[in-house]
């Protein structure tokens, strides 16, 4: 949820939560399908677009 709200990098999230950048990314991608069902689609689409441009 922090990623969606603040659009922070996975590196920053990893530091904030004490995990590696790849673990932060893996955790987000695990939860993304679940969040898609719970959150308004416009919010999830914004996150997807930002995620694609950062790769």
Secondary structure, DSSP 8 states (H G I E B T S, - for coil): -HHHHH---HHHHHHHHTS-HHHHHHHHHHHHHHHHHHS-HHHHHHHHHHHHHT-
